[in-house]
């Protein structure tokens, strides 16, 4: 299978696990059967919103869900059975260092669900502990080889948390770090991971504040003949206005071909439903609204070209 992906990708992301337990249900492991059932049902609500959005015009061939096995196994099976694009995480949730969720058994779980993409979320800063980065790169290269040896696609969510020194250089301001420091780090990390044998088909990138920064990331992703590799924008739980601005910027740059947005789209409707302020059907409708608006925000800002 040629490295990369040849279609746009609009993912509704709800593979969160620890944050569902902590933030929505105010629980900590081991969670009760009641909390577990509540999280499973909340993920069903998100999926119903996704399905409604596809009925309202989000193209089925490009729309997809990113959902976990722990709380979203039934959703994953429904999505695969319906022919939707399915992405599933391989990483253990809520860890500072990338670890396989199912250890040495990771391959069996991937083969059981047969997702379109196997996804990792990785926190990697080139100025962090070199040994930490080396360990992570080794595990990721192993996964990359395993997937591509079996003609399976690899989706890589890259987070670059600021080191204390980097944040100090930005005057302690996260937004200044994002604008002035992180774009260079994105390129450095992509190069370092490529050199370590990590070969995603799609890079899932934190929102960037300029088209020039997006173009540099695409150039890095395409380095060394990797022309089929694509980038998409992640939402990072930001407010809807900020996410739409990141999408508008990225959509103007060839090589950025979609998004994977989660909490921005479903967190408030779920909070309202859990609190009893709205009913299930209203939560489903609101999630569909947000997903459709995000799709429109990305595709509506594109130049007149086929996608």
Sine and cosine of phi, psi and omega as CSV:
sin_phi,cos_phi,sin_psi,cos_psi,sin_omega,cos_omega
0.00,0.00,0.75,-0.66,0.01,-1.00
-0.93,0.38,0.66,-0.75,0.02,-1.00
-0.89,0.45,0.72,-0.69,0.05,-1.00
0.89,-0.46,-0.20,-0.98,-0.07,-1.00
-0.50,-0.86,0.66,-0.76,-0.16,-0.99
-0.94,-0.35,0.29,0.96,0.02,-1.00
-0.74,-0.67,0.38,-0.92,0.17,-0.99
-0.92,0.40,0.30,-0.95,-0.05,-1.00
-0.59,-0.81,0.87,-0.49,-0.02,-1.00
-0.86,-0.50,1.00,-0.06,-0.11,-0.99
-1.00,-0.08,0.73,-0.69,0.24,-0.97
-1.00,-0.07,0.92,-0.39,-0.18,-0.98
-0.99,-0.17,0.84,-0.55,0.10,-1.00
-0.51,-0.86,0.70,0.72,0.07,-1.00
-1.00,0.06,0.11,0.99,0.02,-1.00
-0.87,0.50,0.64,-0.77,0.02,-1.00
-0.82,-0.57,-0.92,0.39,-0.02,-1.00
-0.85,0.52,-0.62,0.79,-0.03,-1.00
-0.95,0.31,-0.52,0.86,0.12,-0.99
-0.89,0.46,-0.74,0.67,-0.01,-1.00
-0.86,0.51,-0.76,0.65,-0.14,-0.99
-0.97,0.23,-0.77,0.63,-0.21,-0.98
-1.00,0.06,-0.59,0.81,-0.04,-1.00
-1.00,-0.06,-0.54,0.84,-0.08,-1.00
-0.89,-0.45,0.03,1.00,0.10,-1.00
0.77,0.63,0.71,0.70,-0.04,-1.00
-0.82,-0.57,0.31,-0.95,0.10,-1.00
-0.71,-0.71,0.45,-0.89,-0.04,-1.00
-0.89,0.45,0.56,-0.83,-0.07,1.00
-0.98,0.19,0.74,-0.67,-0.06,-1.00
-0.98,0.19,0.43,-0.90,0.02,-1.00
-0.96,0.29,0.29,-0.96,0.07,-1.00
-0.86,0.50,-0.57,0.82,0.00,-1.00
-0.92,0.40,-0.69,0.72,0.03,-1.00
-0.91,0.42,-0.69,0.72,0.01,-1.00
-0.85,0.53,-0.72,0.69,0.02,-1.00
-0.89,0.46,-0.61,0.79,0.02,-1.00
-0.91,0.42,-0.65,0.76,0.02,-1.00
-0.92,0.38,-0.69,0.73,0.03,-1.00
-0.85,0.53,-0.70,0.71,-0.01,-1.00
-0.92,0.40,-0.63,0.78,0.03,-1.00
-0.87,0.50,-0.61,0.79,0.02,-1.00
-0.94,0.33,-0.54,0.84,0.11,-0.99
-0.89,0.45,-0.63,0.77,0.03,-1.00
-0.88,0.47,-0.70,0.72,0.02,-1.00
-0.88,0.48,-0.70,0.71,0.00,-1.00
-0.89,0.46,-0.64,0.77,0.06,-1.00
-0.88,0.48,-0.60,0.80,0.08,-1.00
-0.90,0.43,-0.64,0.77,0.07,-1.00
-0.86,0.51,-0.74,0.67,-0.02,-1.00
-0.88,0.47,-0.67,0.75,0.05,-1.00
-0.87,0.50,-0.65,0.76,-0.01,-1.00
-0.90,0.43,-0.60,0.80,0.05,-1.00
-0.92,0.40,-0.52,0.85,0.06,-1.00
-0.94,0.33,-0.36,0.93,-0.04,-1.00
-0.99,-0.15,0.18,0.98,0.18,-0.98
0.85,-0.53,-0.21,0.98,0.09,-1.00
-0.93,0.38,0.84,-0.54,-0.17,-0.99
-0.91,0.42,0.79,-0.62,-0.06,-1.00
-0.87,0.49,-0.58,0.81,-0.06,-1.00
-0.91,0.41,-0.42,0.91,-0.05,-1.00
-0.93,-0.37,-0.31,0.95,0.00,-1.00
-0.97,0.24,0.53,-0.85,0.02,-1.00
-0.36,-0.93,0.20,-0.98,0.04,-1.00
-0.86,-0.51,0.59,-0.81,0.12,-0.99
-0.91,-0.42,0.95,-0.30,-0.14,-0.99
-0.62,-0.78,0.49,-0.87,-0.08,-1.00
-1.00,-0.02,0.26,-0.97,0.07,-1.00
-0.98,0.19,-0.60,0.80,-0.14,-0.99
-0.85,0.53,-0.74,0.67,-0.03,-1.00
-0.90,-0.43,-0.15,0.99,-0.10,-0.99
-0.85,-0.52,0.38,0.92,-0.05,-1.00
-0.86,0.51,-0.67,0.74,-0.01,-1.00
-0.91,0.41,-0.62,0.78,0.06,-1.00
-0.90,0.44,-0.70,0.72,-0.01,-1.00
-0.85,0.52,-0.68,0.73,0.00,-1.00
-0.92,0.38,-0.62,0.78,0.05,-1.00
-0.90,0.44,-0.70,0.71,-0.03,-1.00
-0.89,0.45,-0.69,0.72,0.00,-1.00
-0.91,0.41,-0.66,0.75,0.00,-1.00
-0.90,0.43,-0.51,0.86,0.01,-1.00
-1.00,0.09,-0.06,1.00,0.01,-1.00
0.99,0.12,0.26,0.97,0.04,-1.00
-0.98,0.19,0.47,-0.88,0.16,-0.99
-0.88,0.47,0.76,-0.65,-0.04,-1.00
-0.81,-0.59,0.81,-0.59,0.15,-0.99
-0.89,-0.46,0.64,-0.77,-0.01,-1.00
-0.70,-0.71,0.60,-0.80,-0.05,-1.00
-0.98,0.20,0.50,-0.86,0.07,-1.00
-0.96,-0.29,-0.36,0.93,-0.12,-0.99
-0.99,0.12,0.45,-0.89,0.17,-0.98
-0.94,0.34,0.69,-0.72,-0.12,-0.99
-0.96,0.27,0.61,-0.79,0.19,-0.98
0.96,0.28,0.37,0.93,-0.05,-1.00
-0.98,-0.22,0.61,-0.79,0.07,-1.00
-0.95,0.31,-0.48,0.88,0.01,-1.00
-0.91,-0.42,0.71,-0.70,-0.01,-1.00
-0.87,0.49,0.81,-0.59,0.09,-1.00
-0.70,-0.71,0.55,-0.84,0.08,-1.00
-0.94,0.35,0.75,-0.66,0.01,-1.00
-0.84,0.54,-0.65,0.76,-0.07,-1.00
-0.91,-0.40,0.41,0.91,0.06,-1.00
0.82,0.57,-0.69,-0.72,-0.04,-1.00
-0.92,0.38,-0.16,0.99,-0.04,-1.00
-1.00,-0.06,0.21,0.98,-0.11,-0.99
-0.86,0.51,-0.60,0.80,-0.07,-1.00
-0.91,0.42,-0.63,0.77,0.00,-1.00
-0.89,0.46,-0.63,0.78,0.00,-1.00
-0.92,0.38,-0.64,0.77,0.05,-1.00
-0.89,0.46,-0.71,0.70,-0.04,-1.00
-0.93,0.38,-0.53,0.85,0.00,-1.00
-0.90,0.44,-0.67,0.74,-0.06,-1.00
-1.00,-0.07,-0.35,0.94,0.07,-1.00
0.79,0.61,0.82,0.58,-0.01,-1.00
-0.95,0.32,0.39,-0.92,0.11,-0.99
-0.89,0.45,-0.63,0.77,0.03,-1.00
-0.75,-0.66,0.67,-0.74,0.27,-0.96
-0.99,-0.11,0.76,-0.65,-0.17,-0.99
-0.89,-0.46,0.61,-0.79,0.17,-0.99
-0.83,-0.56,0.57,-0.82,0.22,-0.98
-0.95,-0.32,0.83,-0.56,-0.09,-1.00
-0.73,-0.68,0.76,-0.65,0.14,-0.99
-0.99,-0.13,0.90,-0.45,-0.13,-0.99
-0.55,-0.83,0.88,-0.48,0.06,-1.00
-0.83,-0.56,0.79,-0.61,-0.07,-1.00
-0.89,0.46,-0.32,0.95,0.03,-1.00
-1.00,-0.07,0.10,1.00,0.08,-1.00
-0.98,0.20,-0.06,-1.00,0.03,-1.00
-0.81,0.59,0.88,-0.47,-0.03,-1.00
-0.85,0.52,-0.58,0.82,0.00,-1.00
-0.93,0.38,-0.64,0.77,0.08,-1.00
-0.86,0.51,-0.74,0.67,-0.01,-1.00
-0.90,0.45,-0.62,0.79,0.01,-1.00
-0.90,0.44,-0.70,0.71,0.00,-1.00
-0.88,0.47,-0.72,0.70,-0.02,-1.00
-0.89,0.45,-0.71,0.70,-0.03,-1.00
-0.88,0.48,-0.60,0.80,0.02,-1.00
-0.90,0.43,-0.71,0.70,0.03,-1.00
-0.90,0.43,-0.66,0.75,-0.04,-1.00
-0.92,0.38,-0.60,0.80,0.06,-1.00
-0.91,0.42,-0.62,0.79,0.05,-1.00
-0.88,0.47,-0.73,0.69,0.02,-1.00
-0.89,0.45,-0.69,0.72,-0.01,-1.00
-0.85,0.53,-0.73,0.68,0.00,-1.00
-0.90,0.43,-0.68,0.73,0.00,-1.00
-0.86,0.52,-0.71,0.70,-0.03,-1.00
-0.91,0.42,-0.75,0.66,-0.10,-1.00
-0.96,0.29,-0.45,0.89,0.12,-0.99
-0.89,0.45,-0.38,0.92,-0.04,-1.00
-0.93,-0.37,0.32,0.95,0.02,-1.00
0.83,0.55,0.67,0.75,0.04,-1.00
-0.93,-0.37,0.52,-0.85,-0.09,-1.00
-1.00,-0.06,0.47,-0.88,-0.17,-0.99
-0.83,-0.56,0.85,-0.53,0.04,-1.00
-0.92,-0.38,0.83,-0.56,-0.14,-0.99
-0.89,-0.46,0.92,-0.39,0.06,-1.00
-1.00,-0.06,0.92,-0.40,-0.08,-1.00
-0.97,-0.25,0.87,-0.49,0.13,-0.99
-0.92,-0.39,0.68,-0.73,0.00,-1.00
-0.83,-0.56,0.99,0.15,0.03,-1.00
-0.90,0.43,0.64,-0.77,-0.01,-1.00
-0.92,0.38,0.66,-0.75,0.21,-0.98
-0.96,0.27,0.33,-0.94,0.06,-1.00
-0.82,0.57,-0.61,0.80,0.00,-1.00
-0.93,0.37,-0.66,0.75,0.02,-1.00
-0.91,0.42,-0.67,0.74,0.01,-1.00
-0.91,0.43,-0.60,0.80,0.05,-1.00
-0.90,0.44,-0.63,0.78,0.06,-1.00
-0.88,0.47,-0.46,0.89,0.03,-1.00
-1.00,-0.03,0.29,0.96,0.02,-1.00
0.92,0.39,0.40,0.92,0.00,-1.00
0.98,0.20,0.13,0.99,-0.09,-1.00
-0.97,-0.23,0.88,-0.47,0.00,-1.00
-0.86,0.51,-0.67,0.74,-0.04,-1.00
-0.91,0.42,-0.60,0.80,0.05,-1.00
-0.93,0.37,-0.65,0.76,0.10,-0.99
-0.84,0.55,-0.72,0.69,-0.01,-1.00
-0.87,0.48,-0.62,0.79,-0.04,-1.00
-0.98,0.19,-0.68,0.73,-0.24,-0.97
-0.98,-0.21,-0.43,0.90,-0.12,-0.99
-0.91,-0.42,-0.71,0.70,-0.11,-0.99
-0.87,0.49,-0.61,0.79,-0.01,-1.00
-0.82,0.57,-0.67,0.74,0.05,-1.00
-0.90,0.43,-0.61,0.79,0.00,-1.00
-0.92,0.39,-0.60,0.80,0.05,-1.00
-0.83,0.56,-0.73,0.69,-0.01,-1.00
-0.90,0.43,-0.71,0.70,-0.01,-1.00
-0.86,0.51,-0.70,0.72,-0.05,-1.00
-0.93,0.37,-0.69,0.72,0.03,-1.00
-0.84,0.54,-0.73,0.68,0.02,-1.00
-0.87,0.50,-0.72,0.69,-0.05,-1.00
-0.89,0.47,-0.67,0.74,-0.02,-1.00
-0.95,0.32,-0.63,0.78,0.10,-1.00
-0.85,0.53,-0.71,0.70,-0.01,-1.00
-0.90,0.44,-0.43,0.90,0.02,-1.00
-1.00,0.06,0.00,1.00,0.03,-1.00
1.00,-0.05,0.30,0.95,0.03,-1.00
-0.99,-0.10,0.89,-0.46,-0.17,-0.99
-0.78,-0.62,0.99,0.17,0.07,-1.00
-0.94,0.35,0.48,-0.88,0.19,-0.98
-0.99,0.14,-0.51,0.86,0.04,-1.00
-0.67,-0.74,0.73,-0.68,0.15,-0.99
-0.99,-0.13,0.81,-0.59,0.04,-1.00
-0.98,-0.17,0.93,-0.37,-0.27,-0.96
-0.91,-0.42,0.66,-0.75,0.13,-0.99
-0.86,0.51,0.56,-0.83,-0.06,-1.00
-0.82,0.57,0.65,-0.76,0.01,-1.00
-0.91,-0.41,0.47,-0.88,-0.18,-0.98
-0.99,-0.12,0.10,1.00,0.05,-1.00
-0.51,-0.86,0.49,-0.87,0.06,-1.00
-0.91,0.42,-0.54,0.84,0.00,-1.00
-0.89,0.45,-0.67,0.74,0.04,-1.00
-0.90,0.43,-0.66,0.75,0.05,-1.00
-0.87,0.48,-0.68,0.74,-0.02,-1.00
-0.90,0.44,-0.61,0.79,0.03,-1.00
-0.91,0.41,-0.61,0.79,0.05,-1.00
-0.91,0.41,-0.67,0.74,0.04,-1.00
-0.88,0.48,-0.69,0.72,0.03,-1.00
-0.85,0.53,-0.66,0.75,0.04,-1.00
-0.90,0.43,-0.69,0.72,0.00,-1.00
-0.89,0.45,-0.53,0.85,-0.03,-1.00
-1.00,0.04,-0.06,1.00,-0.10,-1.00
-0.78,0.63,0.67,-0.74,0.12,-0.99
0.93,0.37,0.56,0.83,0.07,-1.00
1.00,0.07,0.24,0.97,0.02,-1.00
-1.00,0.05,0.77,0.64,-0.18,-0.98
-0.93,0.38,-0.37,0.93,-0.01,-1.00
-0.99,0.14,-0.18,0.98,-0.03,-1.00
-0.94,0.33,0.62,-0.78,-0.03,-1.00
-0.85,-0.52,0.27,-0.96,0.09,-1.00
-0.85,-0.53,0.55,-0.83,0.14,-0.99
-0.73,-0.68,0.29,-0.96,-0.07,-1.00
-0.99,-0.17,0.71,-0.70,0.12,-0.99
-0.99,-0.16,0.41,-0.91,-0.14,-0.99
-1.00,0.07,-0.47,0.88,0.04,-1.00
0.86,0.51,0.36,0.93,0.03,-1.00
0.94,0.34,0.26,0.97,-0.01,-1.00
-0.96,0.29,0.26,-0.97,0.04,-1.00
-0.92,0.40,0.34,-0.94,-0.14,-0.99
-0.87,0.49,-0.63,0.78,0.01,-1.00
-0.88,0.48,-0.68,0.73,0.02,-1.00
-0.91,0.42,-0.69,0.72,0.01,-1.00
-0.87,0.49,-0.70,0.71,0.00,-1.00
-0.89,0.45,-0.56,0.83,0.06,-1.00
-0.92,0.39,-0.70,0.72,0.07,-1.00
-0.87,0.50,-0.64,0.77,0.00,-1.00
-0.92,0.40,-0.65,0.76,0.02,-1.00
-0.86,0.51,-0.69,0.72,0.00,-1.00
-0.91,0.41,-0.76,0.65,-0.06,-1.00
-0.90,0.43,-0.59,0.81,-0.06,-1.00
-0.90,0.44,-0.35,0.94,0.00,-1.00
-0.99,0.14,-0.08,1.00,-0.11,-0.99
-0.93,-0.38,0.90,-0.45,0.07,-1.00
-0.84,0.54,0.70,-0.71,-0.05,-1.00
0.95,-0.30,-0.40,0.92,0.19,-0.98
-1.00,-0.06,0.92,-0.39,-0.21,-0.98
-0.80,-0.60,0.61,0.79,0.08,-1.00
0.51,-0.86,-0.35,-0.94,-0.09,-1.00
-0.43,-0.90,0.29,-0.96,0.20,-0.98
-0.68,-0.73,0.98,-0.22,-0.10,-1.00
-0.85,-0.52,0.66,-0.75,-0.07,-1.00
-0.80,-0.59,-1.00,0.01,-0.16,-0.99
-0.81,0.59,-0.58,0.82,0.01,-1.00
-0.83,0.56,-0.51,0.86,-0.11,-0.99
-1.00,-0.06,-0.53,0.85,-0.14,-0.99
-0.87,-0.50,-0.23,0.97,-0.15,-0.99
-0.89,0.45,-0.75,0.66,-0.05,-1.00
-0.93,0.38,-0.70,0.72,0.07,-1.00
-0.84,0.54,-0.63,0.78,0.02,-1.00
-0.93,0.38,-0.66,0.75,0.05,-1.00
-0.85,0.52,-0.69,0.72,-0.02,-1.00
-0.91,0.40,-0.61,0.79,0.01,-1.00
-0.93,0.37,-0.71,0.71,-0.01,-1.00
-0.89,0.46,-0.59,0.81,0.02,-1.00
-0.97,0.24,-0.16,0.99,-0.02,-1.00
0.99,0.11,0.21,0.98,-0.01,-1.00
-0.99,0.17,-0.43,0.90,0.08,-1.00
-0.69,-0.72,0.32,-0.95,0.03,-1.00
-1.00,0.03,0.11,-0.99,-0.03,-1.00
-0.86,0.50,-0.74,0.68,-0.05,-1.00
-0.89,0.45,-0.59,0.81,0.04,-1.00
-0.92,0.38,-0.63,0.78,0.05,-1.00
-0.88,0.47,-0.70,0.72,0.04,-1.00
-0.85,0.53,-0.72,0.70,-0.04,-1.00
-0.91,0.42,-0.66,0.75,0.00,-1.00
-0.92,0.40,-0.65,0.76,0.05,-1.00
-0.89,0.45,-0.68,0.73,0.06,-1.00
-0.86,0.50,-0.69,0.73,0.04,-1.00
-0.83,0.56,-0.76,0.65,-0.05,-1.00
-0.89,0.45,-0.65,0.76,-0.01,-1.00
-0.92,0.39,-0.68,0.73,0.04,-1.00
-0.88,0.47,-0.69,0.73,0.01,-1.00
-0.89,0.46,-0.61,0.79,0.03,-1.00
-0.93,0.37,-0.69,0.73,0.08,-1.00
-0.86,0.52,-0.73,0.68,0.01,-1.00
-0.89,0.46,-0.62,0.79,0.00,-1.00
-0.90,0.44,-0.56,0.83,0.04,-1.00
-0.98,0.20,-0.81,0.59,-0.10,-0.99
-0.96,0.29,-0.49,0.87,-0.02,-1.00
-0.94,0.33,-0.28,0.96,-0.02,-1.00
-0.98,-0.20,0.17,0.99,0.00,-1.00
-0.99,0.12,0.47,-0.88,0.17,-0.98
-0.91,0.42,0.22,-0.97,-0.03,-1.00
-0.97,0.25,1.00,0.02,0.05,-1.00
-0.50,-0.87,0.50,-0.87,0.00,-1.00
-0.90,0.44,0.52,-0.85,-0.02,-1.00
-0.66,-0.75,0.00,0.00,0.00,0.00
